[in-house]
Amino acid sequence: MFLPIVFILYWFVFKNKLKSQNIVLLISSYVFYSFWDWRFLSLILISTLADYFIGKALSKTNAQNHRKQLLYSSILLNLGLLCFFKYYNFFIDSFTTAFSFFGQTISVNSLNIILPVGISFYTFQTLSYTIDVYRKKIEPTNNLINFAAFVSFFFRNLLLDL
């Protein structure tokens, strides 16, 4: 029932109104993502906002050191989130197994979470945007709604994963 409602809103109610269509896509993508687990919505919001504002900052400076700092902060934030949620349990389990091999018992808590849906896809999507802005291949967008809709358009992203 969700997809038909979004389809009707996008193609019939807001036909030829790009701003309204992007708002529909953004809200519906966030709602769709929240159906799986609303707690991980903050991750996509953090990546989206960080890379939007880093892209804007990159366009306002020509100082190479500052541009590199901005790029590295985007890479560190995005890959840090991705690695934490995707690989934390793997490294903790490997670490405790390695120490138990040498007769040492280490008690480290692992996270009892499932990998957030689409985290790899939207992480690399926002990173590629920031890298392209850094390399001056594209101009940063001035429209946060358009950028957020681009990042969070999970109907397309999930279809690509299938």
Phi and psi in radians as a Rosetta constraint file:
Dihedral C 1 N 2 CA 2 C 2 CIRCULARHARMONIC -1.129 0.35
Dihedral N 2 CA 2 C 2 N 3 CIRCULARHARMONIC -0.894 0.35
Dihedral C 2 N 3 CA 3 C 3 CIRCULARHARMONIC -1.052 0.35
Dihedral N 3 CA 3 C 3 N 4 CIRCULARHARMONIC -0.784 0.35
Dihedral C 3 N 4 CA 4 C 4 CIRCULARHARMONIC -1.047 0.35
Dihedral N 4 CA 4 C 4 N 5 CIRCULARHARMONIC -0.641 0.35
Dihedral C 4 N 5 CA 5 C 5 CIRCULARHARMONIC -1.136 0.35
Dihedral N 5 CA 5 C 5 N 6 CIRCULARHARMONIC -0.803 0.35
Dihedral C 5 N 6 CA 6 C 6 CIRCULARHARMONIC -1.119 0.35
Dihedral N 6 CA 6 C 6 N 7 CIRCULARHARMONIC -0.737 0.35
Dihedral C 6 N 7 CA 7 C 7 CIRCULARHARMONIC -1.038 0.35
Dihedral N 7 CA 7 C 7 N 8 CIRCULARHARMONIC -0.820 0.35
Dihedral C 7 N 8 CA 8 C 8 CIRCULARHARMONIC -1.128 0.35
Dihedral N 8 CA 8 C 8 N 9 CIRCULARHARMONIC -0.774 0.35
Dihedral C 8 N 9 CA 9 C 9 CIRCULARHARMONIC -1.060 0.35
Dihedral N 9 CA 9 C 9 N 10 CIRCULARHARMONIC -0.815 0.35
Dihedral C 9 N 10 CA 10 C 10 CIRCULARHARMONIC -1.177 0.35
Dihedral N 10 CA 10 C 10 N 11 CIRCULARHARMONIC -0.869 0.35
Dihedral C 10 N 11 CA 11 C 11 CIRCULARHARMONIC -1.563 0.35
Dihedral N 11 CA 11 C 11 N 12 CIRCULARHARMONIC -0.417 0.35
Dihedral C 11 N 12 CA 12 C 12 CIRCULARHARMONIC -1.999 0.35
Dihedral N 12 CA 12 C 12 N 13 CIRCULARHARMONIC -0.804 0.35
Dihedral C 12 N 13 CA 13 C 13 CIRCULARHARMONIC -1.271 0.35
Dihedral N 13 CA 13 C 13 N 14 CIRCULARHARMONIC -0.776 0.35
Dihedral C 13 N 14 CA 14 C 14 CIRCULARHARMONIC -1.929 0.35
Dihedral N 14 CA 14 C 14 N 15 CIRCULARHARMONIC 0.542 0.35
Dihedral C 14 N 15 CA 15 C 15 CIRCULARHARMONIC -1.010 0.35
Dihedral N 15 CA 15 C 15 N 16 CIRCULARHARMONIC 2.319 0.35
Dihedral C 15 N 16 CA 16 C 16 CIRCULARHARMONIC 1.132 0.35
Dihedral N 16 CA 16 C 16 N 17 CIRCULARHARMONIC 0.361 0.35
Dihedral C 16 N 17 CA 17 C 17 CIRCULARHARMONIC -2.127 0.35
Dihedral N 17 CA 17 C 17 N 18 CIRCULARHARMONIC 1.479 0.35
Dihedral C 17 N 18 CA 18 C 18 CIRCULARHARMONIC -0.983 0.35
Dihedral N 18 CA 18 C 18 N 19 CIRCULARHARMONIC -0.748 0.35
Dihedral C 18 N 19 CA 19 C 19 CIRCULARHARMONIC -1.076 0.35
Dihedral N 19 CA 19 C 19 N 20 CIRCULARHARMONIC -0.808 0.35
Dihedral C 19 N 20 CA 20 C 20 CIRCULARHARMONIC -1.150 0.35
Dihedral N 20 CA 20 C 20 N 21 CIRCULARHARMONIC -0.678 0.35
Dihedral C 20 N 21 CA 21 C 21 CIRCULARHARMONIC -1.111 0.35
Dihedral N 21 CA 21 C 21 N 22 CIRCULARHARMONIC -0.710 0.35
Dihedral C 21 N 22 CA 22 C 22 CIRCULARHARMONIC -1.169 0.35
Dihedral N 22 CA 22 C 22 N 23 CIRCULARHARMONIC -0.615 0.35
Dihedral C 22 N 23 CA 23 C 23 CIRCULARHARMONIC -1.144 0.35
Dihedral N 23 CA 23 C 23 N 24 CIRCULARHARMONIC -0.734 0.35
Dihedral C 23 N 24 CA 24 C 24 CIRCULARHARMONIC -1.048 0.35
Dihedral N 24 CA 24 C 24 N 25 CIRCULARHARMONIC -0.813 0.35
Dihedral C 24 N 25 CA 25 C 25 CIRCULARHARMONIC -1.076 0.35
Dihedral N 25 CA 25 C 25 N 26 CIRCULARHARMONIC -0.742 0.35
Dihedral C 25 N 26 CA 26 C 26 CIRCULARHARMONIC -1.128 0.35
Dihedral N 26 CA 26 C 26 N 27 CIRCULARHARMONIC -0.892 0.35
Dihedral C 26 N 27 CA 27 C 27 CIRCULARHARMONIC -1.104 0.35
Dihedral N 27 CA 27 C 27 N 28 CIRCULARHARMONIC -0.789 0.35
Dihedral C 27 N 28 CA 28 C 28 CIRCULARHARMONIC -1.160 0.35
Dihedral N 28 CA 28 C 28 N 29 CIRCULARHARMONIC -0.622 0.35
Dihedral C 28 N 29 CA 29 C 29 CIRCULARHARMONIC -1.152 0.35
Dihedral N 29 CA 29 C 29 N 30 CIRCULARHARMONIC -0.729 0.35
Dihedral C 29 N 30 CA 30 C 30 CIRCULARHARMONIC -1.161 0.35
Dihedral N 30 CA 30 C 30 N 31 CIRCULARHARMONIC -0.697 0.35
Dihedral C 30 N 31 CA 31 C 31 CIRCULARHARMONIC -1.115 0.35
Dihedral N 31 CA 31 C 31 N 32 CIRCULARHARMONIC -0.805 0.35
Dihedral C 31 N 32 CA 32 C 32 CIRCULARHARMONIC -1.020 0.35
Dihedral N 32 CA 32 C 32 N 33 CIRCULARHARMONIC -0.812 0.35
Dihedral C 32 N 33 CA 33 C 33 CIRCULARHARMONIC -1.112 0.35
Dihedral N 33 CA 33 C 33 N 34 CIRCULARHARMONIC -0.655 0.35
Dihedral C 33 N 34 CA 34 C 34 CIRCULARHARMONIC -1.192 0.35
Dihedral N 34 CA 34 C 34 N 35 CIRCULARHARMONIC -0.455 0.35
Dihedral C 34 N 35 CA 35 C 35 CIRCULARHARMONIC -1.045 0.35
Dihedral N 35 CA 35 C 35 N 36 CIRCULARHARMONIC -0.599 0.35
Dihedral C 35 N 36 CA 36 C 36 CIRCULARHARMONIC -1.282 0.35
Dihedral N 36 CA 36 C 36 N 37 CIRCULARHARMONIC -0.955 0.35
Dihedral C 36 N 37 CA 37 C 37 CIRCULARHARMONIC -2.898 0.35
Dihedral N 37 CA 37 C 37 N 38 CIRCULARHARMONIC 1.858 0.35
Dihedral C 37 N 38 CA 38 C 38 CIRCULARHARMONIC -1.085 0.35
Dihedral N 38 CA 38 C 38 N 39 CIRCULARHARMONIC -0.406 0.35
Dihedral C 38 N 39 CA 39 C 39 CIRCULARHARMONIC -1.150 0.35
Dihedral N 39 CA 39 C 39 N 40 CIRCULARHARMONIC -0.461 0.35
Dihedral C 39 N 40 CA 40 C 40 CIRCULARHARMONIC -1.511 0.35
Dihedral N 40 CA 40 C 40 N 41 CIRCULARHARMONIC -0.039 0.35
Dihedral C 40 N 41 CA 41 C 41 CIRCULARHARMONIC -1.067 0.35
Dihedral N 41 CA 41 C 41 N 42 CIRCULARHARMONIC -0.550 0.35
Dihedral C 41 N 42 CA 42 C 42 CIRCULARHARMONIC -1.083 0.35
Dihedral N 42 CA 42 C 42 N 43 CIRCULARHARMONIC -0.543 0.35
Dihedral C 42 N 43 CA 43 C 43 CIRCULARHARMONIC -1.148 0.35
Dihedral N 43 CA 43 C 43 N 44 CIRCULARHARMONIC -0.785 0.35
Dihedral C 43 N 44 CA 44 C 44 CIRCULARHARMONIC -1.215 0.35
Dihedral N 44 CA 44 C 44 N 45 CIRCULARHARMONIC -0.581 0.35
Dihedral C 44 N 45 CA 45 C 45 CIRCULARHARMONIC -1.151 0.35
Dihedral N 45 CA 45 C 45 N 46 CIRCULARHARMONIC -0.736 0.35
Dihedral C 45 N 46 CA 46 C 46 CIRCULARHARMONIC -1.085 0.35
Dihedral N 46 CA 46 C 46 N 47 CIRCULARHARMONIC -0.846 0.35
Dihedral C 46 N 47 CA 47 C 47 CIRCULARHARMONIC -1.079 0.35
Dihedral N 47 CA 47 C 47 N 48 CIRCULARHARMONIC -0.753 0.35
Dihedral C 47 N 48 CA 48 C 48 CIRCULARHARMONIC -1.108 0.35
Dihedral N 48 CA 48 C 48 N 49 CIRCULARHARMONIC -0.905 0.35
Dihedral C 48 N 49 CA 49 C 49 CIRCULARHARMONIC -1.139 0.35
Dihedral N 49 CA 49 C 49 N 50 CIRCULARHARMONIC -0.749 0.35
Dihedral C 49 N 50 CA 50 C 50 CIRCULARHARMONIC -1.057 0.35
Dihedral N 50 CA 50 C 50 N 51 CIRCULARHARMONIC -0.862 0.35
Dihedral C 50 N 51 CA 51 C 51 CIRCULARHARMONIC -1.287 0.35
Dihedral N 51 CA 51 C 51 N 52 CIRCULARHARMONIC -0.497 0.35
Dihedral C 51 N 52 CA 52 C 52 CIRCULARHARMONIC -1.106 0.35
Dihedral N 52 CA 52 C 52 N 53 CIRCULARHARMONIC -0.874 0.35
Dihedral C 52 N 53 CA 53 C 53 CIRCULARHARMONIC -1.287 0.35
Dihedral N 53 CA 53 C 53 N 54 CIRCULARHARMONIC -0.543 0.35
Dihedral C 53 N 54 CA 54 C 54 CIRCULARHARMONIC -1.167 0.35
Dihedral N 54 CA 54 C 54 N 55 CIRCULARHARMONIC -0.716 0.35
Dihedral C 54 N 55 CA 55 C 55 CIRCULARHARMONIC -1.042 0.35
Dihedral N 55 CA 55 C 55 N 56 CIRCULARHARMONIC -0.748 0.35
Dihedral C 55 N 56 CA 56 C 56 CIRCULARHARMONIC -1.104 0.35
Dihedral N 56 CA 56 C 56 N 57 CIRCULARHARMONIC -0.755 0.35
Dihedral C 56 N 57 CA 57 C 57 CIRCULARHARMONIC -1.147 0.35
Dihedral N 57 CA 57 C 57 N 58 CIRCULARHARMONIC -0.638 0.35
Dihedral C 57 N 58 CA 58 C 58 CIRCULARHARMONIC -1.081 0.35
Dihedral N 58 CA 58 C 58 N 59 CIRCULARHARMONIC -0.604 0.35
Dihedral C 58 N 59 CA 59 C 59 CIRCULARHARMONIC -1.319 0.35
Dihedral N 59 CA 59 C 59 N 60 CIRCULARHARMONIC -0.262 0.35
Dihedral C 59 N 60 CA 60 C 60 CIRCULARHARMONIC -1.713 0.35
Dihedral N 60 CA 60 C 60 N 61 CIRCULARHARMONIC -0.030 0.35
Dihedral C 60 N 61 CA 61 C 61 CIRCULARHARMONIC -2.326 0.35
Dihedral N 61 CA 61 C 61 N 62 CIRCULARHARMONIC 2.555 0.35
Dihedral C 61 N 62 CA 62 C 62 CIRCULARHARMONIC -1.970 0.35
Dihedral N 62 CA 62 C 62 N 63 CIRCULARHARMONIC -0.072 0.35
Dihedral C 62 N 63 CA 63 C 63 CIRCULARHARMONIC -1.185 0.35
Dihedral N 63 CA 63 C 63 N 64 CIRCULARHARMONIC 2.015 0.35
Dihedral C 63 N 64 CA 64 C 64 CIRCULARHARMONIC -1.057 0.35
Dihedral N 64 CA 64 C 64 N 65 CIRCULARHARMONIC -0.681 0.35
Dihedral C 64 N 65 CA 65 C 65 CIRCULARHARMONIC -1.106 0.35
Dihedral N 65 CA 65 C 65 N 66 CIRCULARHARMONIC -0.743 0.35
Dihedral C 65 N 66 CA 66 C 66 CIRCULARHARMONIC -1.168 0.35
Dihedral N 66 CA 66 C 66 N 67 CIRCULARHARMONIC -0.701 0.35
Dihedral C 66 N 67 CA 67 C 67 CIRCULARHARMONIC -1.094 0.35
Dihedral N 67 CA 67 C 67 N 68 CIRCULARHARMONIC -0.719 0.35
Dihedral C 67 N 68 CA 68 C 68 CIRCULARHARMONIC -1.142 0.35
Dihedral N 68 CA 68 C 68 N 69 CIRCULARHARMONIC -0.715 0.35
Dihedral C 68 N 69 CA 69 C 69 CIRCULARHARMONIC -1.061 0.35
Dihedral N 69 CA 69 C 69 N 70 CIRCULARHARMONIC -0.736 0.35
Dihedral C 69 N 70 CA 70 C 70 CIRCULARHARMONIC -1.117 0.35
Dihedral N 70 CA 70 C 70 N 71 CIRCULARHARMONIC -0.791 0.35
Dihedral C 70 N 71 CA 71 C 71 CIRCULARHARMONIC -1.078 0.35
Dihedral N 71 CA 71 C 71 N 72 CIRCULARHARMONIC -0.815 0.35
Dihedral C 71 N 72 CA 72 C 72 CIRCULARHARMONIC -1.122 0.35
Dihedral N 72 CA 72 C 72 N 73 CIRCULARHARMONIC -0.598 0.35
Dihedral C 72 N 73 CA 73 C 73 CIRCULARHARMONIC -1.163 0.35
Dihedral N 73 CA 73 C 73 N 74 CIRCULARHARMONIC -0.666 0.35
Dihedral C 73 N 74 CA 74 C 74 CIRCULARHARMONIC -1.123 0.35
Dihedral N 74 CA 74 C 74 N 75 CIRCULARHARMONIC -0.811 0.35
Dihedral C 74 N 75 CA 75 C 75 CIRCULARHARMONIC -1.087 0.35
Dihedral N 75 CA 75 C 75 N 76 CIRCULARHARMONIC -0.801 0.35
Dihedral C 75 N 76 CA 76 C 76 CIRCULARHARMONIC -1.090 0.35
Dihedral N 76 CA 76 C 76 N 77 CIRCULARHARMONIC -0.801 0.35
Dihedral C 76 N 77 CA 77 C 77 CIRCULARHARMONIC -1.103 0.35
Dihedral N 77 CA 77 C 77 N 78 CIRCULARHARMONIC -0.923 0.35
Dihedral C 77 N 78 CA 78 C 78 CIRCULARHARMONIC -1.177 0.35
Dihedral N 78 CA 78 C 78 N 79 CIRCULARHARMONIC -0.839 0.35
Dihedral C 78 N 79 CA 79 C 79 CIRCULARHARMONIC -1.233 0.35
Dihedral N 79 CA 79 C 79 N 80 CIRCULARHARMONIC -0.505 0.35
Dihedral C 79 N 80 CA 80 C 80 CIRCULARHARMONIC -1.098 0.35
Dihedral N 80 CA 80 C 80 N 81 CIRCULARHARMONIC -0.824 0.35
Dihedral C 80 N 81 CA 81 C 81 CIRCULARHARMONIC -1.094 0.35
Dihedral N 81 CA 81 C 81 N 82 CIRCULARHARMONIC -0.782 0.35
Dihedral C 81 N 82 CA 82 C 82 CIRCULARHARMONIC -1.082 0.35
Dihedral N 82 CA 82 C 82 N 83 CIRCULARHARMONIC -0.860 0.35
Dihedral C 82 N 83 CA 83 C 83 CIRCULARHARMONIC -1.123 0.35
Dihedral N 83 CA 83 C 83 N 84 CIRCULARHARMONIC -0.701 0.35
Dihedral C 83 N 84 CA 84 C 84 CIRCULARHARMONIC -1.065 0.35
Dihedral N 84 CA 84 C 84 N 85 CIRCULARHARMONIC -0.900 0.35
Dihedral C 84 N 85 CA 85 C 85 CIRCULARHARMONIC -1.328 0.35
Dihedral N 85 CA 85 C 85 N 86 CIRCULARHARMONIC -0.485 0.35
Dihedral C 85 N 86 CA 86 C 86 CIRCULARHARMONIC -1.592 0.35
Dihedral N 86 CA 86 C 86 N 87 CIRCULARHARMONIC -0.585 0.35
Dihedral C 86 N 87 CA 87 C 87 CIRCULARHARMONIC -2.109 0.35
Dihedral N 87 CA 87 C 87 N 88 CIRCULARHARMONIC -0.061 0.35
Dihedral C 87 N 88 CA 88 C 88 CIRCULARHARMONIC -0.975 0.35
Dihedral N 88 CA 88 C 88 N 89 CIRCULARHARMONIC -0.948 0.35
Dihedral C 88 N 89 CA 89 C 89 CIRCULARHARMONIC -1.082 0.35
Dihedral N 89 CA 89 C 89 N 90 CIRCULARHARMONIC -0.674 0.35
Dihedral C 89 N 90 CA 90 C 90 CIRCULARHARMONIC -1.046 0.35
Dihedral N 90 CA 90 C 90 N 91 CIRCULARHARMONIC -0.831 0.35
Dihedral C 90 N 91 CA 91 C 91 CIRCULARHARMONIC -1.237 0.35
Dihedral N 91 CA 91 C 91 N 92 CIRCULARHARMONIC -0.636 0.35
Dihedral C 91 N 92 CA 92 C 92 CIRCULARHARMONIC -1.112 0.35
Dihedral N 92 CA 92 C 92 N 93 CIRCULARHARMONIC -0.807 0.35
Dihedral C 92 N 93 CA 93 C 93 CIRCULARHARMONIC -1.099 0.35
Dihedral N 93 CA 93 C 93 N 94 CIRCULARHARMONIC -0.727 0.35
Dihedral C 93 N 94 CA 94 C 94 CIRCULARHARMONIC -1.138 0.35
Dihedral N 94 CA 94 C 94 N 95 CIRCULARHARMONIC -0.707 0.35
Dihedral C 94 N 95 CA 95 C 95 CIRCULARHARMONIC -1.103 0.35
Dihedral N 95 CA 95 C 95 N 96 CIRCULARHARMONIC -0.849 0.35
Dihedral C 95 N 96 CA 96 C 96 CIRCULARHARMONIC -1.177 0.35
Dihedral N 96 CA 96 C 96 N 97 CIRCULARHARMONIC -0.626 0.35
Dihedral C 96 N 97 CA 97 C 97 CIRCULARHARMONIC -1.152 0.35
Dihedral N 97 CA 97 C 97 N 98 CIRCULARHARMONIC -0.721 0.35
Dihedral C 97 N 98 CA 98 C 98 CIRCULARHARMONIC -1.099 0.35
Dihedral N 98 CA 98 C 98 N 99 CIRCULARHARMONIC -0.736 0.35
Dihedral C 98 N 99 CA 99 C 99 CIRCULARHARMONIC -1.251 0.35
Dihedral N 99 CA 99 C 99 N 100 CIRCULARHARMONIC -0.574 0.35
Dihedral C 99 N 100 CA 100 C 100 CIRCULARHARMONIC -1.206 0.35
Dihedral N 100 CA 100 C 100 N 101 CIRCULARHARMONIC -0.458 0.35
Dihedral C 100 N 101 CA 101 C 101 CIRCULARHARMONIC -1.099 0.35
Dihedral N 101 CA 101 C 101 N 102 CIRCULARHARMONIC -0.566 0.35
Dihedral C 101 N 102 CA 102 C 102 CIRCULARHARMONIC -1.650 0.35
Dihedral N 102 CA 102 C 102 N 103 CIRCULARHARMONIC 0.198 0.35
Dihedral C 102 N 103 CA 103 C 103 CIRCULARHARMONIC 1.512 0.35
Dihedral N 103 CA 103 C 103 N 104 CIRCULARHARMONIC 0.136 0.35
Dihedral C 103 N 104 CA 104 C 104 CIRCULARHARMONIC -1.745 0.35
Dihedral N 104 CA 104 C 104 N 105 CIRCULARHARMONIC 2.364 0.35
Dihedral C 104 N 105 CA 105 C 105 CIRCULARHARMONIC -1.843 0.35
Dihedral N 105 CA 105 C 105 N 106 CIRCULARHARMONIC 2.119 0.35
Dihedral C 105 N 106 CA 106 C 106 CIRCULARHARMONIC -2.094 0.35
Dihedral N 106 CA 106 C 106 N 107 CIRCULARHARMONIC 2.313 0.35
Dihedral C 106 N 107 CA 107 C 107 CIRCULARHARMONIC -1.877 0.35
Dihedral N 107 CA 107 C 107 N 108 CIRCULARHARMONIC 1.832 0.35
Dihedral C 107 N 108 CA 108 C 108 CIRCULARHARMONIC -2.177 0.35
Dihedral N 108 CA 108 C 108 N 109 CIRCULARHARMONIC 2.317 0.35
Dihedral C 108 N 109 CA 109 C 109 CIRCULARHARMONIC -1.358 0.35
Dihedral N 109 CA 109 C 109 N 110 CIRCULARHARMONIC 2.328 0.35
Dihedral C 109 N 110 CA 110 C 110 CIRCULARHARMONIC -1.656 0.35
Dihedral N 110 CA 110 C 110 N 111 CIRCULARHARMONIC 2.836 0.35
Dihedral C 110 N 111 CA 111 C 111 CIRCULARHARMONIC -1.461 0.35
Dihedral N 111 CA 111 C 111 N 112 CIRCULARHARMONIC 2.389 0.35
Dihedral C 111 N 112 CA 112 C 112 CIRCULARHARMONIC -1.734 0.35
Dihedral N 112 CA 112 C 112 N 113 CIRCULARHARMONIC 1.134 0.35
Dihedral C 112 N 113 CA 113 C 113 CIRCULARHARMONIC -2.318 0.35
Dihedral N 113 CA 113 C 113 N 114 CIRCULARHARMONIC 2.755 0.35
Dihedral C 113 N 114 CA 114 C 114 CIRCULARHARMONIC -1.707 0.35
Dihedral N 114 CA 114 C 114 N 115 CIRCULARHARMONIC 2.602 0.35
Dihedral C 114 N 115 CA 115 C 115 CIRCULARHARMONIC -0.992 0.35
Dihedral N 115 CA 115 C 115 N 116 CIRCULARHARMONIC 2.257 0.35
Dihedral C 115 N 116 CA 116 C 116 CIRCULARHARMONIC -1.039 0.35
Dihedral N 116 CA 116 C 116 N 117 CIRCULARHARMONIC 2.367 0.35
Dihedral C 116 N 117 CA 117 C 117 CIRCULARHARMONIC -1.081 0.35
Dihedral N 117 CA 117 C 117 N 118 CIRCULARHARMONIC 2.294 0.35
Dihedral C 117 N 118 CA 118 C 118 CIRCULARHARMONIC 1.269 0.35
Dihedral N 118 CA 118 C 118 N 119 CIRCULARHARMONIC 0.158 0.35
Dihedral C 118 N 119 CA 119 C 119 CIRCULARHARMONIC -1.063 0.35
Dihedral N 119 CA 119 C 119 N 120 CIRCULARHARMONIC -0.692 0.35
Dihedral C 119 N 120 CA 120 C 120 CIRCULARHARMONIC -1.138 0.35
Dihedral N 120 CA 120 C 120 N 121 CIRCULARHARMONIC -0.752 0.35
Dihedral C 120 N 121 CA 121 C 121 CIRCULARHARMONIC -1.110 0.35
Dihedral N 121 CA 121 C 121 N 122 CIRCULARHARMONIC -0.920 0.35
Dihedral C 121 N 122 CA 122 C 122 CIRCULARHARMONIC -1.292 0.35
Dihedral N 122 CA 122 C 122 N 123 CIRCULARHARMONIC -0.435 0.35
Dihedral C 122 N 123 CA 123 C 123 CIRCULARHARMONIC -1.120 0.35
Dihedral N 123 CA 123 C 123 N 124 CIRCULARHARMONIC -0.860 0.35
Dihedral C 123 N 124 CA 124 C 124 CIRCULARHARMONIC -1.266 0.35
Dihedral N 124 CA 124 C 124 N 125 CIRCULARHARMONIC -0.453 0.35
Dihedral C 124 N 125 CA 125 C 125 CIRCULARHARMONIC -1.180 0.35
Dihedral N 125 CA 125 C 125 N 126 CIRCULARHARMONIC -0.813 0.35
Dihedral C 125 N 126 CA 126 C 126 CIRCULARHARMONIC -1.237 0.35
Dihedral N 126 CA 126 C 126 N 127 CIRCULARHARMONIC -0.623 0.35
Dihedral C 126 N 127 CA 127 C 127 CIRCULARHARMONIC -1.109 0.35
Dihedral N 127 CA 127 C 127 N 128 CIRCULARHARMONIC -0.741 0.35
Dihedral C 127 N 128 CA 128 C 128 CIRCULARHARMONIC -1.111 0.35
Dihedral N 128 CA 128 C 128 N 129 CIRCULARHARMONIC -0.613 0.35
Dihedral C 128 N 129 CA 129 C 129 CIRCULARHARMONIC -1.086 0.35
Dihedral N 129 CA 129 C 129 N 130 CIRCULARHARMONIC -0.859 0.35
Dihedral C 129 N 130 CA 130 C 130 CIRCULARHARMONIC -1.118 0.35
Dihedral N 130 CA 130 C 130 N 131 CIRCULARHARMONIC -0.714 0.35
Dihedral C 130 N 131 CA 131 C 131 CIRCULARHARMONIC -1.123 0.35
Dihedral N 131 CA 131 C 131 N 132 CIRCULARHARMONIC -0.714 0.35
Dihedral C 131 N 132 CA 132 C 132 CIRCULARHARMONIC -1.128 0.35
Dihedral N 132 CA 132 C 132 N 133 CIRCULARHARMONIC -0.672 0.35
Dihedral C 132 N 133 CA 133 C 133 CIRCULARHARMONIC -1.169 0.35
Dihedral N 133 CA 133 C 133 N 134 CIRCULARHARMONIC -0.746 0.35
Dihedral C 133 N 134 CA 134 C 134 CIRCULARHARMONIC -1.027 0.35
Dihedral N 134 CA 134 C 134 N 135 CIRCULARHARMONIC -0.759 0.35
Dihedral C 134 N 135 CA 135 C 135 CIRCULARHARMONIC -1.377 0.35
Dihedral N 135 CA 135 C 135 N 136 CIRCULARHARMONIC -0.027 0.35
Dihedral C 135 N 136 CA 136 C 136 CIRCULARHARMONIC 1.093 0.35
Dihedral N 136 CA 136 C 136 N 137 CIRCULARHARMONIC 0.549 0.35
Dihedral C 136 N 137 CA 137 C 137 CIRCULARHARMONIC -1.404 0.35
Dihedral N 137 CA 137 C 137 N 138 CIRCULARHARMONIC -0.515 0.35
Dihedral C 137 N 138 CA 138 C 138 CIRCULARHARMONIC -2.370 0.35
Dihedral N 138 CA 138 C 138 N 139 CIRCULARHARMONIC 2.760 0.35
Dihedral C 138 N 139 CA 139 C 139 CIRCULARHARMONIC -1.562 0.35
Dihedral N 139 CA 139 C 139 N 140 CIRCULARHARMONIC 2.495 0.35
Dihedral C 139 N 140 CA 140 C 140 CIRCULARHARMONIC -1.187 0.35
Dihedral N 140 CA 140 C 140 N 141 CIRCULARHARMONIC 2.591 0.35
Dihedral C 140 N 141 CA 141 C 141 CIRCULARHARMONIC -1.297 0.35
Dihedral N 141 CA 141 C 141 N 142 CIRCULARHARMONIC 2.620 0.35
Dihedral C 141 N 142 CA 142 C 142 CIRCULARHARMONIC -1.723 0.35
Dihedral N 142 CA 142 C 142 N 143 CIRCULARHARMONIC 0.024 0.35
Dihedral C 142 N 143 CA 143 C 143 CIRCULARHARMONIC -2.046 0.35
Dihedral N 143 CA 143 C 143 N 144 CIRCULARHARMONIC 1.856 0.35
Dihedral C 143 N 144 CA 144 C 144 CIRCULARHARMONIC -1.108 0.35
Dihedral N 144 CA 144 C 144 N 145 CIRCULARHARMONIC -0.652 0.35
Dihedral C 144 N 145 CA 145 C 145 CIRCULARHARMONIC -1.086 0.35
Dihedral N 145 CA 145 C 145 N 146 CIRCULARHARMONIC -0.803 0.35
Dihedral C 145 N 146 CA 146 C 146 CIRCULARHARMONIC -1.081 0.35
Dihedral N 146 CA 146 C 146 N 147 CIRCULARHARMONIC -0.755 0.35
Dihedral C 146 N 147 CA 147 C 147 CIRCULARHARMONIC -1.152 0.35
Dihedral N 147 CA 147 C 147 N 148 CIRCULARHARMONIC -0.769 0.35
Dihedral C 147 N 148 CA 148 C 148 CIRCULARHARMONIC -1.131 0.35
Dihedral N 148 CA 148 C 148 N 149 CIRCULARHARMONIC -0.650 0.35
Dihedral C 148 N 149 CA 149 C 149 CIRCULARHARMONIC -1.146 0.35
Dihedral N 149 CA 149 C 149 N 150 CIRCULARHARMONIC -0.699 0.35
Dihedral C 149 N 150 CA 150 C 150 CIRCULARHARMONIC -1.048 0.35
Dihedral N 150 CA 150 C 150 N 151 CIRCULARHARMONIC -0.772 0.35
Dihedral C 150 N 151 CA 151 C 151 CIRCULARHARMONIC -1.259 0.35
Dihedral N 151 CA 151 C 151 N 152 CIRCULARHARMONIC -0.702 0.35
Dihedral C 151 N 152 CA 152 C 152 CIRCULARHARMONIC -1.715 0.35
Dihedral N 152 CA 152 C 152 N 153 CIRCULARHARMONIC 0.146 0.35
Dihedral C 152 N 153 CA 153 C 153 CIRCULARHARMONIC -1.237 0.35
Dihedral N 153 CA 153 C 153 N 154 CIRCULARHARMONIC 1.381 0.35
Dihedral C 153 N 154 CA 154 C 154 CIRCULARHARMONIC -1.312 0.35
Dihedral N 154 CA 154 C 154 N 155 CIRCULARHARMONIC -0.330 0.35
Dihedral C 154 N 155 CA 155 C 155 CIRCULARHARMONIC -1.071 0.35
Dihedral N 155 CA 155 C 155 N 156 CIRCULARHARMONIC -0.815 0.35
Dihedral C 155 N 156 CA 156 C 156 CIRCULARHARMONIC -1.203 0.35
Dihedral N 156 CA 156 C 156 N 157 CIRCULARHARMONIC -0.776 0.35
Dihedral C 156 N 157 CA 157 C 157 CIRCULARHARMONIC -1.089 0.35
Dihedral N 157 CA 157 C 157 N 158 CIRCULARHARMONIC -0.751 0.35
Dihedral C 157 N 158 CA 158 C 158 CIRCULARHARMONIC -1.249 0.35
Dihedral N 158 CA 158 C 158 N 159 CIRCULARHARMONIC -0.586 0.35
Dihedral C 158 N 159 CA 159 C 159 CIRCULARHARMONIC -1.149 0.35
Dihedral N 159 CA 159 C 159 N 160 CIRCULARHARMONIC -0.607 0.35
Dihedral C 159 N 160 CA 160 C 160 CIRCULARHARMONIC -1.163 0.35
Dihedral N 160 CA 160 C 160 N 161 CIRCULARHARMONIC -0.572 0.35
Dihedral C 160 N 161 CA 161 C 161 CIRCULARHARMONIC -1.268 0.35
Dihedral N 161 CA 161 C 161 N 162 CIRCULARHARMONIC -0.407 0.35
